[in-house]
Amino acid sequence: MTAIADTGFIVAFLNARDEHHAWAAGLAEQVTVPLVTCEAVLTEAAYLLNDVRLVMELLASGLVEVKFNLTANRVHLAELADRFGDQHPDLCDLCVVRMSELFPDHAVLTTDRKDFAVYRRNKRDRIPAIFPPEK
Protein backbone atom coordinates (compact mmCIF):
# COMPACT_ATOMS: atom_id res chain seq x y z
CA MET A 1 0.00 0.00 0.00
CA THR A 2 1.22 3.47 -0.89
CA ALA A 3 -0.53 6.22 1.02
CA ILE A 4 -0.33 9.60 2.71
CA ALA A 5 -0.77 9.57 6.49
CA ASP A 6 -2.99 12.32 7.86
CA THR A 7 -3.19 13.29 11.53
CA GLY A 8 -6.31 11.26 12.34
CA PHE A 9 -4.74 8.07 11.06
CA ILE A 10 -1.57 8.61 13.08
CA VAL A 11 -3.45 9.49 16.27
CA ALA A 12 -5.75 6.48 15.87
CA PHE A 13 -2.81 4.17 15.23
CA LEU A 14 -0.80 5.38 18.22
CA ASN A 15 -3.69 5.60 20.69
CA ALA A 16 -5.18 2.21 21.51
CA ARG A 17 -8.17 3.94 23.14
CA ASP A 18 -9.03 5.87 19.96
CA GLU A 19 -12.35 4.83 18.39
CA HIS A 20 -10.58 4.25 15.06
CA HIS A 21 -7.57 2.36 16.43
CA ALA A 22 -8.55 -1.04 15.00
CA TRP A 23 -9.07 0.52 11.56
CA ALA A 24 -5.67 2.26 11.66
CA ALA A 25 -3.86 -0.81 13.01
CA GLY A 26 -5.39 -2.96 10.29
CA LEU A 27 -4.24 -0.56 7.59
CA ALA A 28 -0.76 -0.36 9.11
CA GLU A 29 -0.44 -4.14 8.73
CA GLN A 30 -0.92 -3.70 4.97
CA VAL A 31 1.88 -1.14 4.59
CA THR A 32 4.79 -2.43 2.52
CA VAL A 33 6.57 0.89 1.92
CA PRO A 34 6.63 3.84 4.32
CA LEU A 35 3.59 6.08 4.38
CA VAL A 36 4.42 9.66 3.45
CA THR A 37 3.54 12.60 5.65
CA CYS A 38 4.73 16.08 6.59
CA GLU A 39 6.01 17.87 9.66
CA ALA A 40 2.70 19.71 10.14
CA VAL A 41 0.83 16.41 10.48
CA LEU A 42 3.41 15.04 12.90
CA THR A 43 3.30 18.21 15.00
CA GLU A 44 -0.48 18.11 15.20
CA ALA A 45 -0.44 14.41 16.07
CA ALA A 46 2.12 14.96 18.83
CA TYR A 47 -0.02 17.76 20.22
CA LEU A 48 -3.24 15.73 20.12
CA LEU A 49 -1.54 12.71 21.68
CA ASN A 50 0.23 14.93 24.21
CA ASP A 51 3.29 12.75 23.64
CA VAL A 52 5.99 13.70 21.15
CA ARG A 53 7.90 10.50 22.01
CA LEU A 54 5.21 8.35 20.40
CA VAL A 55 5.52 10.31 17.17
CA MET A 56 9.31 10.09 17.23
CA GLU A 57 9.07 6.32 17.77
CA LEU A 58 6.67 6.09 14.82
CA LEU A 59 9.21 7.85 12.61
CA ALA A 60 11.98 5.58 13.87
CA SER A 61 9.85 2.51 13.09
CA GLY A 62 9.84 3.38 9.40
CA LEU A 63 6.05 3.15 9.09
CA VAL A 64 5.96 6.82 8.06
CA GLU A 65 8.49 9.17 6.57
CA VAL A 66 8.51 12.89 5.91
CA LYS A 67 8.42 13.49 2.16
CA PHE A 68 7.29 17.11 1.99
CA ASN A 69 9.11 20.42 1.92
CA LEU A 70 6.90 23.23 3.13
CA THR A 71 9.21 25.97 1.87
CA ALA A 72 9.36 24.52 -1.63
CA ASN A 73 5.55 24.30 -1.69
CA ARG A 74 4.78 27.64 -0.02
CA VAL A 75 3.23 29.24 -3.12
CA HIS A 76 1.00 26.22 -3.78
CA LEU A 77 -0.08 26.14 -0.14
CA ALA A 78 -1.01 29.84 -0.27
CA GLU A 79 -3.11 29.18 -3.38
CA LEU A 80 -4.84 26.28 -1.64
CA ALA A 81 -5.48 28.46 1.42
CA ASP A 82 -7.20 31.01 -0.81
CA ARG A 83 -9.18 28.38 -2.73
CA PHE A 84 -10.46 26.65 0.40
CA GLY A 85 -10.70 29.77 2.57
CA ASP A 86 -14.40 29.26 3.24
CA GLN A 87 -13.54 25.87 4.78
CA HIS A 88 -10.99 27.43 7.18
CA PRO A 89 -8.37 24.73 6.50
CA ASP A 90 -5.46 24.22 8.82
CA LEU A 91 -1.90 23.90 7.58
CA CYS A 92 -1.98 20.11 7.96
CA ASP A 93 -4.92 19.79 5.60
CA LEU A 94 -3.33 22.06 3.02
CA CYS A 95 -0.10 20.08 3.15
CA VAL A 96 -1.99 16.80 2.73
CA VAL A 97 -3.92 18.20 -0.24
CA ARG A 98 -0.65 19.32 -1.79
CA MET A 99 0.98 15.95 -1.11
CA SER A 100 -1.93 14.29 -2.90
CA GLU A 101 -1.04 16.40 -5.93
CA LEU A 102 2.63 15.46 -5.66
CA PHE A 103 1.90 11.76 -5.01
CA PRO A 104 -1.15 11.16 -7.24
CA ASP A 105 -1.09 7.37 -6.80
CA HIS A 106 -1.27 7.65 -3.01
CA ALA A 107 -4.59 7.57 -1.16
CA VAL A 108 -4.95 9.68 1.98
CA LEU A 109 -5.46 7.73 5.20
CA THR A 110 -7.66 10.04 7.26
CA THR A 111 -10.49 10.19 9.75
CA ASP A 112 -11.44 13.65 8.43
CA ARG A 113 -14.33 12.65 6.18
CA LYS A 114 -15.97 16.10 6.32
CA ASP A 115 -13.03 18.06 4.93
CA PHE A 116 -11.62 15.49 2.53
CA ALA A 117 -15.02 15.06 0.91
CA VAL A 118 -14.82 18.76 -0.03
CA TYR A 119 -11.13 19.35 -0.80
CA ARG A 120 -9.99 18.88 -4.38
CA ARG A 121 -6.52 18.43 -5.80
CA ASN A 122 -5.46 20.07 -9.03
CA LYS A 123 -8.50 22.37 -8.61
CA ARG A 124 -11.13 19.78 -9.57
CA ASP A 125 -10.06 16.20 -8.84
CA ARG A 126 -11.38 14.29 -5.86
CA ILE A 127 -8.69 13.21 -3.45
CA PRO A 128 -8.59 9.43 -3.08
CA ALA A 129 -9.06 8.80 0.61
CA ILE A 130 -9.47 5.84 2.88
CA PHE A 131 -11.73 6.54 5.84
CA PRO A 132 -12.72 4.42 8.82
CA PRO A 133 -16.05 2.66 8.40
CA GLU A 134 -19.06 4.81 9.23
CA LYS A 135 -21.01 3.81 12.29
C-alpha positions as CSV (number, residue, x, y, z in Angstrom):
1,M,0.0,0.0,0.0
2,T,1.2,3.5,-0.9
3,A,-0.5,6.2,1.0
4,I,-0.3,9.6,2.7
5,A,-0.8,9.6,6.5
6,D,-3.0,12.3,7.9
7,T,-3.2,13.3,11.5
8,G,-6.3,11.3,12.3
9,F,-4.7,8.1,11.1
10,I,-1.6,8.6,13.1
11,V,-3.4,9.5,16.3
12,A,-5.7,6.5,15.9
13,F,-2.8,4.2,15.2
14,L,-0.8,5.4,18.2
15,N,-3.7,5.6,20.7
16,A,-5.2,2.2,21.5
17,R,-8.2,3.9,23.1
18,D,-9.0,5.9,20.0
19,E,-12.3,4.8,18.4
20,H,-10.6,4.2,15.1
21,H,-7.6,2.4,16.4
22,A,-8.5,-1.0,15.0
23,W,-9.1,0.5,11.6
24,A,-5.7,2.3,11.7
25,A,-3.9,-0.8,13.0
26,G,-5.4,-3.0,10.3
27,L,-4.2,-0.6,7.6
28,A,-0.8,-0.4,9.1
29,E,-0.4,-4.1,8.7
30,Q,-0.9,-3.7,5.0
31,V,1.9,-1.1,4.6
32,T,4.8,-2.4,2.5
33,V,6.6,0.9,1.9
34,P,6.6,3.8,4.3
35,L,3.6,6.1,4.4
36,V,4.4,9.7,3.4
37,T,3.5,12.6,5.6
38,C,4.7,16.1,6.6
39,E,6.0,17.9,9.7
40,A,2.7,19.7,10.1
41,V,0.8,16.4,10.5
42,L,3.4,15.0,12.9
43,T,3.3,18.2,15.0
44,E,-0.5,18.1,15.2
45,A,-0.4,14.4,16.1
46,A,2.1,15.0,18.8
47,Y,0.0,17.8,20.2
48,L,-3.2,15.7,20.1
49,L,-1.5,12.7,21.7
50,N,0.2,14.9,24.2
51,D,3.3,12.8,23.6
52,V,6.0,13.7,21.1
53,R,7.9,10.5,22.0
54,L,5.2,8.3,20.4
55,V,5.5,10.3,17.2
56,M,9.3,10.1,17.2
57,E,9.1,6.3,17.8
58,L,6.7,6.1,14.8
59,L,9.2,7.8,12.6
60,A,12.0,5.6,13.9
61,S,9.9,2.5,13.1
62,G,9.8,3.4,9.4
63,L,6.1,3.1,9.1
64,V,6.0,6.8,8.1
65,E,8.5,9.2,6.6
66,V,8.5,12.9,5.9
67,K,8.4,13.5,2.2
68,F,7.3,17.1,2.0
69,N,9.1,20.4,1.9
70,L,6.9,23.2,3.1
71,T,9.2,26.0,1.9
72,A,9.4,24.5,-1.6
73,N,5.5,24.3,-1.7
74,R,4.8,27.6,0.0
75,V,3.2,29.2,-3.1
76,H,1.0,26.2,-3.8
77,L,-0.1,26.1,-0.1
78,A,-1.0,29.8,-0.3
79,E,-3.1,29.2,-3.4
80,L,-4.8,26.3,-1.6
81,A,-5.5,28.5,1.4
82,D,-7.2,31.0,-0.8
83,R,-9.2,28.4,-2.7
84,F,-10.5,26.7,0.4
85,G,-10.7,29.8,2.6
86,D,-14.4,29.3,3.2
87,Q,-13.5,25.9,4.8
88,H,-11.0,27.4,7.2
89,P,-8.4,24.7,6.5
90,D,-5.5,24.2,8.8
91,L,-1.9,23.9,7.6
92,C,-2.0,20.1,8.0
93,D,-4.9,19.8,5.6
94,L,-3.3,22.1,3.0
95,C,-0.1,20.1,3.1
96,V,-2.0,16.8,2.7
97,V,-3.9,18.2,-0.2
98,R,-0.6,19.3,-1.8
99,M,1.0,15.9,-1.1
100,S,-1.9,14.3,-2.9
101,E,-1.0,16.4,-5.9
102,L,2.6,15.5,-5.7
103,F,1.9,11.8,-5.0
104,P,-1.2,11.2,-7.2
105,D,-1.1,7.4,-6.8
106,H,-1.3,7.7,-3.0
107,A,-4.6,7.6,-1.2
108,V,-4.9,9.7,2.0
109,L,-5.5,7.7,5.2
110,T,-7.7,10.0,7.3
111,T,-10.5,10.2,9.7
112,D,-11.4,13.6,8.4
113,R,-14.3,12.7,6.2
114,K,-16.0,16.1,6.3
115,D,-13.0,18.1,4.9
116,F,-11.6,15.5,2.5
117,A,-15.0,15.1,0.9
118,V,-14.8,18.8,0.0
119,Y,-11.1,19.4,-0.8
120,R,-10.0,18.9,-4.4
121,R,-6.5,18.4,-5.8
122,N,-5.5,20.1,-9.0
123,K,-8.5,22.4,-8.6
124,R,-11.1,19.8,-9.6
125,D,-10.1,16.2,-8.8
126,R,-11.4,14.3,-5.9
127,I,-8.7,13.2,-3.5
128,P,-8.6,9.4,-3.1
129,A,-9.1,8.8,0.6
130,I,-9.5,5.8,2.9
131,F,-11.7,6.5,5.8
132,P,-12.7,4.4,8.8
133,P,-16.0,2.7,8.4
134,E,-19.1,4.8,9.2
135,K,-21.0,3.8,12.3
